[in-house]
Amino acid sequence: MTIVTDNQLELGFNGLAGRTGSGRRQGRIARAAWWFGRMRDIVDHAMEAPGEPRPEQIWIPGATREVKV
């Protein structure tokens, strides 16, 4: 026997069923609102561009030191 469903299945933990109905939906909406609010804050407080780049270490040909024993 095959059961076909178009709904998302959710599992509970420790034998506890998940919240049902609008309580679960409201929880998701609240978490999404919090997350997107945090992302907006991060973008709003992001720096435009750093002033000076960090110094770059370059390789100078012929400047190697070898210890000869």
PQR file of N, CA, C, O and H, with PARSE charges and radii, in Angstrom:
ATOM      1  N   MET A   1       0.838  -1.175   0.000 -0.4000 1.5000
ATOM      2  CA  MET A   1       0.000   0.000   0.000 -0.0000 2.0000
ATOM      3  C   MET A   1       0.890   1.247   0.000  0.5500 1.7000
ATOM      4  O   MET A   1       1.806   1.339   0.817 -0.5500 1.4000
ATOM      5  N   THR A   2       0.648   2.182  -0.873 -0.4000 1.5000
ATOM      6  CA  THR A   2       1.414   3.417  -0.969 -0.0000 2.0000
ATOM      7  C   THR A   2       0.526   4.591  -0.599  0.5500 1.7000
ATOM      8  O   THR A   2      -0.589   4.720  -1.105 -0.5500 1.4000
ATOM      9  H   THR A   2      -0.097   2.107  -1.537  0.4000 1.0000
ATOM     10  N   ILE A   3       1.025   5.450   0.287 -0.4000 1.5000
ATOM     11  CA  ILE A   3       0.285   6.650   0.682 -0.0000 2.0000
ATOM     12  C   ILE A   3       0.995   7.842   0.058  0.5500 1.7000
ATOM     13  O   ILE A   3       2.185   8.056   0.290 -0.5500 1.4000
ATOM     14  H   ILE A   3       1.931   5.345   0.697  0.4000 1.0000
ATOM     15  N   VAL A   4       0.274   8.604  -0.722 -0.4000 1.5000
ATOM     16  CA  VAL A   4       0.833   9.774  -1.388 -0.0000 2.0000
ATOM     17  C   VAL A   4       0.333  11.010  -0.649  0.5500 1.7000
ATOM     18  O   VAL A   4      -0.861  11.154  -0.387 -0.5500 1.4000
ATOM     19  H   VAL A   4      -0.692   8.430  -0.910  0.4000 1.0000
ATOM     20  N   THR A   5       1.271  11.900  -0.316 -0.4000 1.5000
ATOM     21  CA  THR A   5       0.886  13.138   0.352 -0.0000 2.0000
ATOM     22  C   THR A   5       1.652  14.305  -0.258  0.5500 1.7000
ATOM     23  O   THR A   5       2.797  14.159  -0.687 -0.5500 1.4000
ATOM     24  H   THR A   5       2.241  11.783  -0.529  0.4000 1.0000
ATOM     25  N   ASP A   6       1.015  15.440  -0.287 -0.4000 1.5000
ATOM     26  CA  ASP A   6       1.669  16.653  -0.783 -0.0000 2.0000
ATOM     27  C   ASP A   6       2.116  17.535   0.376  0.5500 1.7000
ATOM     28  O   ASP A   6       2.663  18.617   0.161 -0.5500 1.4000
ATOM     29  H   ASP A   6       0.085  15.559   0.062  0.4000 1.0000
ATOM     30  N   ASN A   7       1.887  17.077   1.601 -0.4000 1.5000
ATOM     31  CA  ASN A   7       2.237  17.869   2.782 -0.0000 2.0000
ATOM     32  C   ASN A   7       3.629  17.500   3.273  0.5500 1.7000
ATOM     33  O   ASN A   7       4.105  16.388   3.048 -0.5500 1.4000
ATOM     34  H   ASN A   7       1.443  16.198   1.776  0.4000 1.0000
ATOM     35  N   GLN A   8       4.268  18.438   3.940 -0.4000 1.5000
ATOM     36  CA  GLN A   8       5.573  18.187   4.528 -0.0000 2.0000
ATOM     37  C   GLN A   8       5.390  17.376   5.801  0.5500 1.7000
ATOM     38  O   GLN A   8       4.526  17.682   6.622 -0.5500 1.4000
ATOM     39  H   GLN A   8       3.882  19.342   4.122  0.4000 1.0000
ATOM     40  N   LEU A   9       6.207  16.342   5.962 -0.4000 1.5000
ATOM     41  CA  LEU A   9       6.143  15.526   7.158 -0.0000 2.0000
ATOM     42  C   LEU A   9       7.081  16.092   8.204  0.5500 1.7000
ATOM     43  O   LEU A   9       8.195  16.504   7.882 -0.5500 1.4000
ATOM     44  H   LEU A   9       6.909  16.093   5.295  0.4000 1.0000
ATOM     45  N   GLU A  10       6.642  16.116   9.459 -0.4000 1.5000
ATOM     46  CA  GLU A  10       7.478  16.606  10.543 -0.0000 2.0000
ATOM     47  C   GLU A  10       7.524  15.563  11.648  0.5500 1.7000
ATOM     48  O   GLU A  10       6.513  14.931  11.956 -0.5500 1.4000
ATOM     49  H   GLU A  10       5.736  15.782   9.720  0.4000 1.0000
ATOM     50  N   LEU A  11       8.689  15.385  12.239 -0.4000 1.5000
ATOM     51  CA  LEU A  11       8.873  14.427  13.312 -0.0000 2.0000
ATOM     52  C   LEU A  11       9.041  15.153  14.633  0.5500 1.7000
ATOM     53  O   LEU A  11       9.606  16.246  14.682 -0.5500 1.4000
ATOM     54  H   LEU A  11       9.510  15.898  11.989  0.4000 1.0000
ATOM     55  N   GLY A  12       8.551  14.548  15.697 -0.4000 1.5000
ATOM     56  CA  GLY A  12       8.741  15.111  17.027 -0.0000 2.0000
ATOM     57  C   GLY A  12       9.935  14.436  17.695  0.5500 1.7000
ATOM     58  O   GLY A  12      10.393  13.395  17.225 -0.5500 1.4000
ATOM     59  H   GLY A  12       8.091  13.661  15.656  0.4000 1.0000
ATOM     60  N   PHE A  13      10.446  15.009  18.780 -0.4000 1.5000
ATOM     61  CA  PHE A  13      11.558  14.442  19.527 -0.0000 2.0000
ATOM     62  C   PHE A  13      11.069  13.974  20.894  0.5500 1.7000
ATOM     63  O   PHE A  13      10.181  14.587  21.487 -0.5500 1.4000
ATOM     64  H   PHE A  13      10.074  15.855  19.162  0.4000 1.0000
ATOM     65  N   ASN A  14      11.656  12.884  21.389 -0.4000 1.5000
ATOM     66  CA  ASN A  14      11.319  12.330  22.704 -0.0000 2.0000
ATOM     67  C   ASN A  14       9.833  12.029  22.837  0.5500 1.7000
ATOM     68  O   ASN A  14       9.252  12.187  23.910 -0.5500 1.4000
ATOM     69  H   ASN A  14      12.377  12.386  20.907  0.4000 1.0000
ATOM     70  N   GLY A  15       9.240  11.607  21.770 -0.4000 1.5000
ATOM     71  CA  GLY A  15       7.832  11.260  21.819 -0.0000 2.0000
ATOM     72  C   GLY A  15       6.903  12.459  21.872  0.5500 1.7000
ATOM     73  O   GLY A  15       5.691  12.287  21.998 -0.5500 1.4000
ATOM     74  H   GLY A  15       9.712  11.479  20.898  0.4000 1.0000
ATOM     75  N   LEU A  16       7.439  13.665  21.780 -0.4000 1.5000
ATOM     76  CA  LEU A  16       6.619  14.867  21.812 -0.0000 2.0000
ATOM     77  C   LEU A  16       6.289  15.290  20.396  0.5500 1.7000
ATOM     78  O   LEU A  16       7.176  15.401  19.550 -0.5500 1.4000
ATOM     79  H   LEU A  16       8.424  13.805  21.678  0.4000 1.0000
ATOM     80  N   ALA A  17       5.061  15.518  20.148 -0.4000 1.5000
ATOM     81  CA  ALA A  17       4.665  15.990  18.827 -0.0000 2.0000
ATOM     82  C   ALA A  17       5.012  17.465  18.710  0.5500 1.7000
ATOM     83  O   ALA A  17       5.028  18.183  19.710 -0.5500 1.4000
ATOM     84  H   ALA A  17       4.340  15.428  20.835  0.4000 1.0000
ATOM     85  N   GLY A  18       5.284  17.911  17.516 -0.4000 1.5000
ATOM     86  CA  GLY A  18       5.581  19.317  17.298 -0.0000 2.0000
ATOM     87  C   GLY A  18       4.340  20.167  17.483  0.5500 1.7000
ATOM     88  O   GLY A  18       3.225  19.649  17.546 -0.5500 1.4000
ATOM     89  H   GLY A  18       5.271  17.328  16.704  0.4000 1.0000
ATOM     90  N   ARG A  19       4.534  21.459  17.569 -0.4000 1.5000
ATOM     91  CA  ARG A  19       3.382  22.352  17.687 -0.0000 2.0000
ATOM     92  C   ARG A  19       2.559  22.251  16.417  0.5500 1.7000
ATOM     93  O   ARG A  19       3.107  22.026  15.338 -0.5500 1.4000
ATOM     94  H   ARG A  19       5.439  21.880  17.518  0.4000 1.0000
ATOM     95  N   THR A  20       1.307  22.406  16.528 -0.4000 1.5000
ATOM     96  CA  THR A  20       0.444  22.274  15.361 -0.0000 2.0000
ATOM     97  C   THR A  20      -0.246  23.585  15.072  0.5500 1.7000
ATOM     98  O   THR A  20      -0.324  24.474  15.921 -0.5500 1.4000
ATOM     99  H   THR A  20       0.861  22.589  17.404  0.4000 1.0000
ATOM    100  N   GLY A  21      -0.738  23.684  13.872 -0.4000 1.5000
ATOM    101  CA  GLY A  21      -1.554  24.826  13.483 -0.0000 2.0000
ATOM    102  C   GLY A  21      -0.809  26.134  13.433  0.5500 1.7000
ATOM    103  O   GLY A  21       0.347  26.204  13.016 -0.5500 1.4000
ATOM    104  H   GLY A  21      -0.674  22.962  13.183  0.4000 1.0000
ATOM    105  N   SER A  22      -1.511  27.190  13.877 -0.4000 1.5000
ATOM    106  CA  SER A  22      -0.960  28.540  13.746 -0.0000 2.0000
ATOM    107  C   SER A  22       0.205  28.795  14.699  0.5500 1.7000
ATOM    108  O   SER A  22       1.022  29.676  14.432 -0.5500 1.4000
ATOM    109  H   SER A  22      -2.450  27.133  14.216  0.4000 1.0000
ATOM    110  N   GLY A  23       0.308  28.039  15.820 -0.4000 1.5000
ATOM    111  CA  GLY A  23       1.425  28.224  16.739 -0.0000 2.0000
ATOM    112  C   GLY A  23       2.750  27.936  16.061  0.5500 1.7000
ATOM    113  O   GLY A  23       3.719  28.675  16.236 -0.5500 1.4000
ATOM    114  H   GLY A  23      -0.356  27.324  16.037  0.4000 1.0000
ATOM    115  N   ARG A  24       2.793  26.870  15.293 -0.4000 1.5000
ATOM    116  CA  ARG A  24       4.018  26.521  14.564 -0.0000 2.0000
ATOM    117  C   ARG A  24       4.320  27.579  13.502  0.5500 1.7000
ATOM    118  O   ARG A  24       5.466  27.989  13.318 -0.5500 1.4000
ATOM    119  H   ARG A  24       2.006  26.270  15.151  0.4000 1.0000
ATOM    120  N   ARG A  25       3.272  28.005  12.814 -0.4000 1.5000
ATOM    121  CA  ARG A  25       3.446  29.008  11.765 -0.0000 2.0000
ATOM    122  C   ARG A  25       3.943  30.327  12.359  0.5500 1.7000
ATOM    123  O   ARG A  25       4.836  30.963  11.799 -0.5500 1.4000
ATOM    124  H   ARG A  25       2.341  27.672  12.964  0.4000 1.0000
ATOM    125  N   GLN A  26       3.372  30.735  13.485 -0.4000 1.5000
ATOM    126  CA  GLN A  26       3.788  31.976  14.126 -0.0000 2.0000
ATOM    127  C   GLN A  26       5.239  31.883  14.587  0.5500 1.7000
ATOM    128  O   GLN A  26       5.981  32.863  14.514 -0.5500 1.4000
ATOM    129  H   GLN A  26       2.647  30.219  13.941  0.4000 1.0000
ATOM    130  N   GLY A  27       5.645  30.705  15.062 -0.4000 1.5000
ATOM    131  CA  GLY A  27       7.037  30.513  15.474 -0.0000 2.0000
ATOM    132  C   GLY A  27       7.985  30.670  14.308  0.5500 1.7000
ATOM    133  O   GLY A  27       9.043  31.286  14.433 -0.5500 1.4000
ATOM    134  H   GLY A  27       5.042  29.909  15.122  0.4000 1.0000
ATOM    135  N   ARG A  28       7.605  30.113  13.177 -0.4000 1.5000
ATOM    136  CA  ARG A  28       8.439  30.246  11.971 -0.0000 2.0000
ATOM    137  C   ARG A  28       8.519  31.692  11.522  0.5500 1.7000
ATOM    138  O   ARG A  28       9.587  32.183  11.156 -0.5500 1.4000
ATOM    139  H   ARG A  28       6.746  29.612  13.075  0.4000 1.0000
ATOM    140  N   ILE A  29       7.385  32.367  11.555 -0.4000 1.5000
ATOM    141  CA  ILE A  29       7.353  33.769  11.133 -0.0000 2.0000
ATOM    142  C   ILE A  29       8.219  34.618  12.059  0.5500 1.7000
ATOM    143  O   ILE A  29       8.947  35.498  11.601 -0.5500 1.4000
ATOM    144  H   ILE A  29       6.518  31.968  11.853  0.4000 1.0000
ATOM    145  N   ALA A  30       8.138  34.349  13.371 -0.4000 1.5000
ATOM    146  CA  ALA A  30       8.948  35.105  14.329 -0.0000 2.0000
ATOM    147  C   ALA A  30      10.437  34.846  14.121  0.5500 1.7000
ATOM    148  O   ALA A  30      11.237  35.780  14.168 -0.5500 1.4000
ATOM    149  H   ALA A  30       7.546  33.634  13.743  0.4000 1.0000
ATOM    150  N   ARG A  31      10.821  33.580  13.889 -0.4000 1.5000
ATOM    151  CA  ARG A  31      12.238  33.270  13.648 -0.0000 2.0000
ATOM    152  C   ARG A  31      12.723  33.903  12.352  0.5500 1.7000
ATOM    153  O   ARG A  31      13.838  34.421  12.287 -0.5500 1.4000
ATOM    154  H   ARG A  31      10.171  32.821  13.851  0.4000 1.0000
ATOM    155  N   ALA A  32      11.886  33.863  11.321 -0.4000 1.5000
ATOM    156  CA  ALA A  32      12.275  34.474  10.042 -0.0000 2.0000
ATOM    157  C   ALA A  32      12.421  35.984  10.203  0.5500 1.7000
ATOM    158  O   ALA A  32      13.365  36.575   9.678 -0.5500 1.4000
ATOM    159  H   ALA A  32      10.980  33.442  11.374  0.4000 1.0000
ATOM    160  N   ALA A  33      11.497  36.608  10.922 -0.4000 1.5000
ATOM    161  CA  ALA A  33      11.580  38.056  11.132 -0.0000 2.0000
ATOM    162  C   ALA A  33      12.848  38.412  11.896  0.5500 1.7000
ATOM    163  O   ALA A  33      13.520  39.392  11.574 -0.5500 1.4000
ATOM    164  H   ALA A  33      10.730  36.128  11.348  0.4000 1.0000
ATOM    165  N   TRP A  34      13.177  37.607  12.919 -0.4000 1.5000
ATOM    166  CA  TRP A  34      14.406  37.854  13.680 -0.0000 2.0000
ATOM    167  C   TRP A  34      15.624  37.730  12.776  0.5500 1.7000
ATOM    168  O   TRP A  34      16.504  38.591  12.791 -0.5500 1.4000
ATOM    169  H   TRP A  34      12.631  36.810  13.181  0.4000 1.0000
ATOM    170  N   TRP A  35      15.676  36.646  11.979 -0.4000 1.5000
ATOM    171  CA  TRP A  35      16.824  36.397  11.110 -0.0000 2.0000
ATOM    172  C   TRP A  35      17.008  37.523  10.105  0.5500 1.7000
ATOM    173  O   TRP A  35      18.112  38.049   9.962 -0.5500 1.4000
ATOM    174  H   TRP A  35      14.961  35.947  11.967  0.4000 1.0000
ATOM    175  N   PHE A  36      15.953  37.895   9.417 -0.4000 1.5000
ATOM    176  CA  PHE A  36      16.074  38.949   8.413 -0.0000 2.0000
ATOM    177  C   PHE A  36      16.365  40.301   9.055  0.5500 1.7000
ATOM    178  O   PHE A  36      17.050  41.134   8.460 -0.5500 1.4000
ATOM    179  H   PHE A  36      15.056  37.468   9.533  0.4000 1.0000
ATOM    180  N   GLY A  37      15.855  40.524  10.257 -0.4000 1.5000
ATOM    181  CA  GLY A  37      16.202  41.747  10.985 -0.0000 2.0000
ATOM    182  C   GLY A  37      17.685  41.803  11.291  0.5500 1.7000
ATOM    183  O   GLY A  37      18.316  42.849  11.133 -0.5500 1.4000
ATOM    184  H   GLY A  37      15.299  39.847  10.740  0.4000 1.0000
ATOM    185  N   ARG A  38      18.258  40.662  11.736 -0.4000 1.5000
ATOM    186  CA  ARG A  38      19.711  40.595  11.994 -0.0000 2.0000
ATOM    187  C   ARG A  38      20.499  40.857  10.719  0.5500 1.7000
ATOM    188  O   ARG A  38      21.479  41.602  10.741 -0.5500 1.4000
ATOM    189  H   ARG A  38      17.746  39.813  11.864  0.4000 1.0000
ATOM    190  N   MET A  39      20.087  40.258   9.616 -0.4000 1.5000
ATOM    191  CA  MET A  39      20.801  40.448   8.350 -0.0000 2.0000
ATOM    192  C   MET A  39      20.731  41.903   7.902  0.5500 1.7000
ATOM    193  O   MET A  39      21.710  42.434   7.378 -0.5500 1.4000
ATOM    194  H   MET A  39      19.291  39.653   9.599  0.4000 1.0000
ATOM    195  N   ARG A  40      19.584  42.558   8.100 -0.4000 1.5000
ATOM    196  CA  ARG A  40      19.481  43.984   7.751 -0.0000 2.0000
ATOM    197  C   ARG A  40      20.422  44.816   8.616  0.5500 1.7000
ATOM    198  O   ARG A  40      21.077  45.733   8.119 -0.5500 1.4000
ATOM    199  H   ARG A  40      18.788  42.127   8.526  0.4000 1.0000
ATOM    200  N   ASP A  41      20.491  44.497   9.917 -0.4000 1.5000
ATOM    201  CA  ASP A  41      21.414  45.220  10.808 -0.0000 2.0000
ATOM    202  C   ASP A  41      22.860  45.048  10.359  0.5500 1.7000
ATOM    203  O   ASP A  41      23.629  46.009  10.349 -0.5500 1.4000
ATOM    204  H   ASP A  41      19.959  43.752  10.320  0.4000 1.0000
ATOM    205  N   ILE A  42      23.230  43.831   9.991 -0.4000 1.5000
ATOM    206  CA  ILE A  42      24.602  43.563   9.552 -0.0000 2.0000
ATOM    207  C   ILE A  42      24.921  44.348   8.295  0.5500 1.7000
ATOM    208  O   ILE A  42      25.995  44.941   8.187 -0.5500 1.4000
ATOM    209  H   ILE A  42      22.606  43.050   9.999  0.4000 1.0000
ATOM    210  N   VAL A  43      23.995  44.356   7.343 -0.4000 1.5000
ATOM    211  CA  VAL A  43      24.226  45.105   6.100 -0.0000 2.0000
ATOM    212  C   VAL A  43      24.282  46.600   6.378  0.5500 1.7000
ATOM    213  O   VAL A  43      25.118  47.304   5.811 -0.5500 1.4000
ATOM    214  H   VAL A  43      23.123  43.875   7.431  0.4000 1.0000
ATOM    215  N   ASP A  44      23.396  47.095   7.250 -0.4000 1.5000
ATOM    216  CA  ASP A  44      23.386  48.527   7.563 -0.0000 2.0000
ATOM    217  C   ASP A  44      24.668  48.977   8.247  0.5500 1.7000
ATOM    218  O   ASP A  44      25.099  50.114   8.057 -0.5500 1.4000
ATOM    219  H   ASP A  44      22.717  46.523   7.710  0.4000 1.0000
ATOM    220  N   HIS A  45      25.280  48.112   9.035 -0.4000 1.5000
ATOM    221  CA  HIS A  45      26.483  48.483   9.771 -0.0000 2.0000
ATOM    222  C   HIS A  45      27.775  48.006   9.102  0.5500 1.7000
ATOM    223  O   HIS A  45      28.853  48.104   9.687 -0.5500 1.4000
ATOM    224  H   HIS A  45      24.930  47.188   9.190  0.4000 1.0000
ATOM    225  N   ALA A  46      27.664  47.496   7.889 -0.4000 1.5000
ATOM    226  CA  ALA A  46      28.856  47.027   7.181 -0.0000 2.0000
ATOM    227  C   ALA A  46      29.695  48.229   6.744  0.5500 1.7000
ATOM    228  O   ALA A  46      29.167  49.301   6.446 -0.5500 1.4000
ATOM    229  H   ALA A  46      26.788  47.417   7.413  0.4000 1.0000
ATOM    230  N   MET A  47      30.995  48.027   6.713 -0.4000 1.5000
ATOM    231  CA  MET A  47      31.886  49.099   6.263 -0.0000 2.0000
ATOM    232  C   MET A  47      31.828  49.176   4.738  0.5500 1.7000
ATOM    233  O   MET A  47      31.684  48.161   4.056 -0.5500 1.4000
ATOM    234  H   MET A  47      31.424  47.157   6.955  0.4000 1.0000
ATOM    235  N   GLU A  48      31.941  50.369   4.231 -0.4000 1.5000
ATOM    236  CA  GLU A  48      31.900  50.559   2.776 -0.0000 2.0000
ATOM    237  C   GLU A  48      33.105  49.911   2.107  0.5500 1.7000
ATOM    238  O   GLU A  48      32.952  49.006   1.286 -0.5500 1.4000
ATOM    239  H   GLU A  48      32.058  51.193   4.785  0.4000 1.0000
ATOM    240  N   ALA A  49      34.283  50.367   2.452 -0.4000 1.5000
ATOM    241  CA  ALA A  49      35.506  49.805   1.889 -0.0000 2.0000
ATOM    242  C   ALA A  49      36.654  50.163   2.829  0.5500 1.7000
ATOM    243  O   ALA A  49      36.684  51.267   3.373 -0.5500 1.4000
ATOM    244  H   ALA A  49      34.407  51.102   3.118  0.4000 1.0000
ATOM    245  N   PRO A  50      37.584  49.256   3.024 -0.5600 1.5000
ATOM    246  CA  PRO A  50      38.719  49.589   3.886  0.2800 2.0000
ATOM    247  C   PRO A  50      39.588  50.658   3.231  0.5500 1.7000
ATOM    248  O   PRO A  50      39.651  50.744   2.005 -0.5500 1.4000
ATOM    249  N   GLY A  51      40.261  51.476   4.050 -0.4000 1.5000
ATOM    250  CA  GLY A  51      41.098  52.551   3.522 -0.0000 2.0000
ATOM    251  C   GLY A  51      42.334  52.031   2.812  0.5500 1.7000
ATOM    252  O   GLY A  51      42.436  52.140   1.590 -0.5500 1.4000
ATOM    253  H   GLY A  51      40.210  51.405   5.046  0.4000 1.0000
ATOM    254  N   GLU A  52      43.267  51.474   3.550 -0.4000 1.5000
ATOM    255  CA  GLU A  52      44.510  50.977   2.990 -0.0000 2.0000
ATOM    256  C   GLU A  52      44.508  49.454   2.998  0.5500 1.7000
ATOM    257  O   GLU A  52      44.120  48.846   3.996 -0.5500 1.4000
ATOM    258  H   GLU A  52      43.185  51.386   4.543  0.4000 1.0000
ATOM    259  N   PRO A  53      44.926  48.840   1.925 -0.5600 1.5000
ATOM    260  CA  PRO A  53      45.024  47.382   1.952  0.2800 2.0000
ATOM    261  C   PRO A  53      46.172  46.928   2.850  0.5500 1.7000
ATOM    262  O   PRO A  53      47.106  47.686   3.113 -0.5500 1.4000
ATOM    263  N   ARG A  54      46.093  45.708   3.306 -0.4000 1.5000
ATOM    264  CA  ARG A  54      47.180  45.168   4.127 -0.0000 2.0000
ATOM    265  C   ARG A  54      48.445  45.059   3.290  0.5500 1.7000
ATOM    266  O   ARG A  54      48.360  44.880   2.075 -0.5500 1.4000
ATOM    267  H   ARG A  54      45.334  45.092   3.092  0.4000 1.0000
ATOM    268  N   PRO A  55      49.621  45.161   3.911 -0.5600 1.5000
ATOM    269  CA  PRO A  55      50.865  45.003   3.154  0.2800 2.0000
ATOM    270  C   PRO A  55      50.931  43.610   2.535  0.5500 1.7000
ATOM    271  O   PRO A  55      50.496  42.624   3.129 -0.5500 1.4000
ATOM    272  N   GLU A  56      51.479  43.559   1.345 -0.4000 1.5000
ATOM    273  CA  GLU A  56      51.593  42.291   0.644 -0.0000 2.0000
ATOM    274  C   GLU A  56      53.038  41.818   0.720  0.5500 1.7000
ATOM    275  O   GLU A  56      53.970  42.580   0.464 -0.5500 1.4000
ATOM    276  H   GLU A  56      51.832  44.360   0.862  0.4000 1.0000
ATOM    277  N   GLN A  57      53.206  40.568   1.069 -0.4000 1.5000
ATOM    278  CA  GLN A  57      54.549  40.004   1.117 -0.0000 2.0000
ATOM    279  C   GLN A  57      54.898  39.526  -0.291  0.5500 1.7000
ATOM    280  O   GLN A  57      54.162  38.747  -0.896 -0.5500 1.4000
ATOM    281  H   GLN A  57      52.449  39.948   1.277  0.4000 1.0000
ATOM    282  N   ILE A  58      56.021  40.002  -0.794 -0.4000 1.5000
ATOM    283  CA  ILE A  58      56.418  39.626  -2.156 -0.0000 2.0000
ATOM    284  C   ILE A  58      57.709  38.816  -2.112  0.5500 1.7000
ATOM    285  O   ILE A  58      58.418  38.813  -1.106 -0.5500 1.4000
ATOM    286  H   ILE A  58      56.619  40.635  -0.302  0.4000 1.0000
ATOM    287  N   TRP A  59      57.997  38.152  -3.176 -0.4000 1.5000
ATOM    288  CA  TRP A  59      59.206  37.346  -3.312 -0.0000 2.0000
ATOM    289  C   TRP A  59      60.238  38.163  -4.073  0.5500 1.7000
ATOM    290  O   TRP A  59      59.968  38.641  -5.174 -0.5500 1.4000
ATOM    291  H   TRP A  59      57.422  38.154  -3.994  0.4000 1.0000
ATOM    292  N   ILE A  60      61.419  38.325  -3.489 -0.4000 1.5000
ATOM    293  CA  ILE A  60      62.487  39.068  -4.147 -0.0000 2.0000
ATOM    294  C   ILE A  60      63.462  38.043  -4.704  0.5500 1.7000
ATOM    295  O   ILE A  60      64.081  37.300  -3.941 -0.5500 1.4000
ATOM    296  H   ILE A  60      61.639  37.936  -2.594  0.4000 1.0000
ATOM    297  N   PRO A  61      63.608  37.992  -6.024 -0.5600 1.5000
ATOM    298  CA  PRO A  61      64.527  37.022  -6.626  0.2800 2.0000
ATOM    299  C   PRO A  61      65.960  37.242  -6.150  0.5500 1.7000
ATOM    300  O   PRO A  61      66.406  38.384  -6.042 -0.5500 1.4000
ATOM    301  N   GLY A  62      66.677  36.169  -5.867 -0.4000 1.5000
ATOM    302  CA  GLY A  62      68.056  36.249  -5.459 -0.0000 2.0000
ATOM    303  C   GLY A  62      68.258  36.568  -3.992  0.5500 1.7000
ATOM    304  O   GLY A  62      69.398  36.732  -3.556 -0.5500 1.4000
ATOM    305  H   GLY A  62      66.314  35.241  -5.954  0.4000 1.0000
ATOM    306  N   ALA A  63      67.200  36.659  -3.228 -0.4000 1.5000
ATOM    307  CA  ALA A  63      67.323  37.034  -1.830 -0.0000 2.0000
ATOM    308  C   ALA A  63      67.168  35.818  -0.902  0.5500 1.7000
ATOM    309  O   ALA A  63      66.893  35.977   0.287 -0.5500 1.4000
ATOM    310  H   ALA A  63      66.274  36.526  -3.582  0.4000 1.0000
ATOM    311  N   THR A  64      67.342  34.637  -1.434 -0.4000 1.5000
ATOM    312  CA  THR A  64      67.185  33.464  -0.582 -0.0000 2.0000
ATOM    313  C   THR A  64      68.468  33.209   0.211  0.5500 1.7000
ATOM    314  O   THR A  64      69.565  33.509  -0.259 -0.5500 1.4000
ATOM    315  H   THR A  64      67.566  34.508  -2.400  0.4000 1.0000
ATOM    316  N   ARG A  65      68.326  32.676   1.372 -0.4000 1.5000
ATOM    317  CA  ARG A  65      69.465  32.343   2.198 -0.0000 2.0000
ATOM    318  C   ARG A  65      69.521  30.835   2.343  0.5500 1.7000
ATOM    319  O   ARG A  65      68.546  30.210   2.760 -0.5500 1.4000
ATOM    320  H   ARG A  65      67.434  32.432   1.753  0.4000 1.0000
ATOM    321  N   GLU A  66      70.624  30.267   2.010 -0.4000 1.5000
ATOM    322  CA  GLU A  66      70.795  28.821   2.175 -0.0000 2.0000
ATOM    323  C   GLU A  66      71.924  28.582   3.160  0.5500 1.7000
ATOM    324  O   GLU A  66      72.966  29.234   3.093 -0.5500 1.4000
ATOM    325  H   GLU A  66      71.415  30.775   1.671  0.4000 1.0000
ATOM    326  N   VAL A  67      71.717  27.660   4.061 -0.4000 1.5000
ATOM    327  CA  VAL A  67      72.744  27.319   5.020 -0.0000 2.0000
ATOM    328  C   VAL A  67      73.540  26.164   4.428  0.5500 1.7000
ATOM    329  O   VAL A  67      73.003  25.084   4.184 -0.5500 1.4000
ATOM    330  H   VAL A  67      70.871  27.130   4.116  0.4000 1.0000
ATOM    331  N   LYS A  68      74.845  26.411   4.198 -0.4000 1.5000
ATOM    332  CA  LYS A  68      75.695  25.359   3.641 -0.0000 2.0000
ATOM    333  C   LYS A  68      76.540  24.788   4.764  0.5500 1.7000
ATOM    334  O   LYS A  68      77.229  25.514   5.481 -0.5500 1.4000
ATOM    335  H   LYS A  68      75.281  27.288   4.396  0.4000 1.0000
ATOM    336  N   VAL A  69      76.475  23.483   4.899 -0.4000 1.5000
ATOM    337  CA  VAL A  69      77.210  22.833   5.985 -0.0000 2.0000
ATOM    338  C   VAL A  69      78.401  22.082   5.421  0.5500 1.7000
ATOM    339  O   VAL A  69      79.153  21.463   6.173 -0.5500 1.4000
ATOM    340  H   VAL A  69      75.916  22.893   4.316  0.4000 1.0000
TER
END
